[in-house]
Amino acid sequence: MDLNVIVVERKEDGQLVTIDERRWSQAMINATQHANFVVVGGQEYEMLEGRLNIEKQFLELLVLKVVAE
């Protein structure tokens, strides 16, 4: 079963910005149980939490940008 996934970045000021939206395979969705980070557009993000919206049939992932020190 594929599912639409929306990746939302929480900015430093608290603003929420959608950075990616696409259909994920079941294997990719399952992989989120084992991964703490995701790469979108060449940028690494830490996954904070997920929210499943059953009415709109999508999974929303909240992420923070990883800043290299």
Z-matrix of the N, CA and C atoms (Angstrom, degrees):
N
C 1 1.453
C 2 1.519 1 109.58
N 3 1.295 2 117.53 1 123.00
C 4 1.463 3 122.65 2 175.48
C 5 1.523 4 108.88 3 -87.56
N 6 1.331 5 115.10 4 157.98
C 7 1.461 6 119.90 5 -178.49
C 8 1.522 7 108.41 6 -146.10
N 9 1.323 8 117.02 7 141.76
C 10 1.458 9 120.82 8 173.90
C 11 1.519 10 108.29 9 -72.05
N 12 1.336 11 116.17 10 131.97
C 13 1.461 12 122.00 11 179.74
C 14 1.519 13 108.19 12 -122.41
N 15 1.326 14 115.17 13 131.81
C 16 1.458 15 122.38 14 176.95
C 17 1.524 16 106.67 15 -113.83
N 18 1.344 17 116.63 16 124.55
C 19 1.459 18 121.75 17 177.98
C 20 1.523 19 107.00 18 -100.64
N 21 1.342 20 115.59 19 122.47
C 22 1.459 21 122.05 20 -175.79
C 23 1.523 22 109.10 21 -118.29
N 24 1.329 23 116.01 22 123.66
C 25 1.467 24 120.91 23 178.74
C 26 1.524 25 109.84 24 -91.05
N 27 1.334 26 114.77 25 132.20
C 28 1.469 27 119.38 26 171.90
C 29 1.528 28 107.16 27 -93.81
N 30 1.329 29 115.94 28 114.92
C 31 1.463 30 122.39 29 -179.40
C 32 1.532 31 109.75 30 -75.37
N 33 1.333 32 116.23 31 166.71
C 34 1.461 33 121.51 32 -179.57
C 35 1.521 34 112.53 33 -58.69
N 36 1.338 35 117.19 34 -31.64
C 37 1.467 36 120.78 35 -179.63
C 38 1.530 37 112.52 36 -85.83
N 39 1.356 38 116.67 37 4.16
C 40 1.462 39 121.04 38 178.21
C 41 1.514 40 114.31 39 93.78
N 42 1.321 41 117.14 40 -9.96
C 43 1.463 42 121.57 41 179.81
C 44 1.531 43 109.87 42 -64.41
N 45 1.322 44 116.89 43 141.82
C 46 1.460 45 123.05 44 177.53
C 47 1.519 46 109.34 45 -105.38
N 48 1.363 47 115.84 46 127.75
C 49 1.456 48 121.15 47 -176.86
C 50 1.528 49 108.72 48 -130.54
N 51 1.332 50 116.69 49 125.90
C 52 1.467 51 120.65 50 175.41
C 53 1.531 52 108.32 51 -72.09
N 54 1.357 53 116.10 52 123.71
C 55 1.460 54 119.92 53 -178.38
C 56 1.527 55 112.37 54 -110.93
N 57 1.341 56 117.40 55 -13.05
C 58 1.457 57 119.45 56 179.48
C 59 1.525 58 108.84 57 -161.68
N 60 1.313 59 115.02 58 145.20
C 61 1.470 60 121.04 59 174.95
C 62 1.514 61 107.37 60 -149.05
N 63 1.324 62 115.58 61 120.36
C 64 1.467 63 120.06 62 179.50
C 65 1.520 64 109.62 63 -162.20
N 66 1.318 65 115.15 64 171.16
C 67 1.467 66 122.42 65 178.60
C 68 1.526 67 108.23 66 -85.66
N 69 1.348 68 116.99 67 129.27
C 70 1.459 69 122.91 68 177.79
C 71 1.519 70 109.20 69 -109.83
N 72 1.322 71 115.41 70 144.64
C 73 1.466 72 120.64 71 174.92
C 74 1.524 73 109.40 72 -74.94
N 75 1.300 74 116.01 73 164.64
C 76 1.462 75 121.14 74 177.56
C 77 1.529 76 110.81 75 -59.67
N 78 1.335 77 117.46 76 -37.43
C 79 1.469 78 121.18 77 179.36
C 80 1.533 79 111.27 78 -62.83
N 81 1.339 80 117.41 79 -40.95
C 82 1.464 81 120.13 80 178.73
C 83 1.521 82 111.07 81 -68.30
N 84 1.312 83 117.14 82 -39.18
C 85 1.470 84 120.54 83 177.84
C 86 1.524 85 109.63 84 -63.58
N 87 1.322 86 117.07 85 -43.58
C 88 1.470 87 120.79 86 178.25
C 89 1.524 88 111.42 87 -62.30
N 90 1.319 89 117.69 88 -34.61
C 91 1.461 90 121.77 89 -178.62
C 92 1.522 91 112.23 90 -63.97
N 93 1.326 92 118.17 91 -24.43
C 94 1.469 93 119.96 92 179.12
C 95 1.522 94 111.40 93 -64.42
N 96 1.327 95 118.15 94 -19.08
C 97 1.467 96 121.11 95 177.27
C 98 1.518 97 111.20 96 -73.02
N 99 1.320 98 117.66 97 -18.34
C 100 1.461 99 122.45 98 -175.63
C 101 1.524 100 113.40 99 -114.18
N 102 1.318 101 117.07 100 -6.99
C 103 1.470 102 121.34 101 -176.93
C 104 1.530 103 109.65 102 -114.21
N 105 1.316 104 115.46 103 145.74
C 106 1.464 105 121.02 104 176.40
C 107 1.528 106 111.98 105 -107.08
N 108 1.340 107 115.43 106 -12.55
C 109 1.454 108 120.50 107 -176.15
C 110 1.525 109 109.73 108 -131.79
N 111 1.335 110 115.21 109 153.85
C 112 1.454 111 122.02 110 178.06
C 113 1.526 112 107.34 111 -138.02
N 114 1.333 113 117.33 112 146.80
C 115 1.457 114 121.74 113 177.76
C 116 1.524 115 108.14 114 -110.16
N 117 1.329 116 115.84 115 126.23
C 118 1.462 117 122.98 116 179.15
C 119 1.522 118 107.44 117 -129.23
N 120 1.315 119 116.84 118 122.03
C 121 1.463 120 120.84 119 178.56
C 122 1.519 121 113.09 120 59.28
N 123 1.334 122 117.17 121 32.51
C 124 1.452 123 121.49 122 179.15
C 125 1.521 124 114.64 123 82.59
N 126 1.322 125 117.46 124 -2.96
C 127 1.464 126 122.75 125 179.97
C 128 1.527 127 109.44 126 -104.88
N 129 1.325 128 116.59 127 136.25
C 130 1.467 129 121.12 128 179.01
C 131 1.528 130 110.29 129 -89.91
N 132 1.335 131 114.99 130 138.36
C 133 1.462 132 122.35 131 179.44
C 134 1.523 133 109.35 132 -131.72
N 135 1.327 134 115.56 133 145.51
C 136 1.457 135 120.85 134 173.35
C 137 1.527 136 108.34 135 -90.24
N 138 1.328 137 116.08 136 129.96
C 139 1.460 138 120.20 137 178.25
C 140 1.524 139 109.06 138 -81.72
N 141 1.327 140 116.67 139 124.97
C 142 1.457 141 121.72 140 -177.80
C 143 1.523 142 112.84 141 -96.39
N 144 1.317 143 115.65 142 -47.14
C 145 1.464 144 120.02 143 -178.57
C 146 1.523 145 110.00 144 -164.38
N 147 1.309 146 115.00 145 166.20
C 148 1.453 147 121.16 146 178.30
C 149 1.515 148 110.44 147 -128.35
N 150 1.322 149 115.26 148 152.14
C 151 1.470 150 121.02 149 177.81
C 152 1.524 151 107.61 150 -135.80
N 153 1.312 152 116.06 151 127.13
C 154 1.457 153 122.01 152 179.94
C 155 1.524 154 109.13 153 -98.87
N 156 1.326 155 115.87 154 119.70
C 157 1.461 156 121.53 155 177.68
C 158 1.527 157 106.73 156 -101.97
N 159 1.330 158 116.41 157 102.00
C 160 1.469 159 119.67 158 -175.80
C 161 1.524 160 112.56 159 -75.52
N 162 1.320 161 117.48 160 -26.01
C 163 1.465 162 119.74 161 179.33
C 164 1.531 163 111.44 162 -70.55
N 165 1.343 164 116.37 163 -41.52
C 166 1.462 165 120.49 164 179.60
C 167 1.519 166 112.09 165 -95.46
N 168 1.318 167 116.71 166 -3.99
C 169 1.465 168 124.76 167 176.16
C 170 1.532 169 112.46 168 57.20
N 171 1.348 170 115.56 169 55.84
C 172 1.454 171 119.56 170 172.57
C 173 1.517 172 110.51 171 -145.23
N 174 1.316 173 114.66 172 158.46
C 175 1.451 174 123.45 173 175.97
C 176 1.515 175 106.96 174 -108.22
N 177 1.318 176 116.27 175 129.81
C 178 1.457 177 121.51 176 -179.83
C 179 1.528 178 108.10 177 -110.31
N 180 1.348 179 117.46 178 125.42
C 181 1.454 180 122.56 179 178.27
C 182 1.525 181 109.29 180 -108.52
N 183 1.336 182 116.46 181 126.58
C 184 1.450 183 121.82 182 176.86
C 185 1.518 184 108.23 183 -94.56
N 186 1.340 185 116.73 184 128.43
C 187 1.460 186 121.66 185 -174.61
C 188 1.531 187 110.56 186 -132.77
N 189 1.352 188 113.92 187 159.15
C 190 1.465 189 122.51 188 172.72
C 191 1.517 190 108.48 189 -121.60
N 192 1.324 191 117.73 190 137.65
C 193 1.467 192 122.08 191 178.38
C 194 1.521 193 109.14 192 -66.51
N 195 1.328 194 116.24 193 134.48
C 196 1.456 195 122.16 194 175.18
C 197 1.522 196 107.71 195 -86.42
N 198 1.330 197 115.41 196 124.08
C 199 1.460 198 121.01 197 -179.23
C 200 1.516 199 108.64 198 -104.89
N 201 1.320 200 116.81 199 123.67
C 202 1.465 201 121.68 200 179.04
C 203 1.526 202 109.31 201 -69.37
N 204 1.319 203 115.23 202 137.01
C 205 1.475 204 119.26 203 -178.65
C 206 1.490 205 111.83 204 -92.72
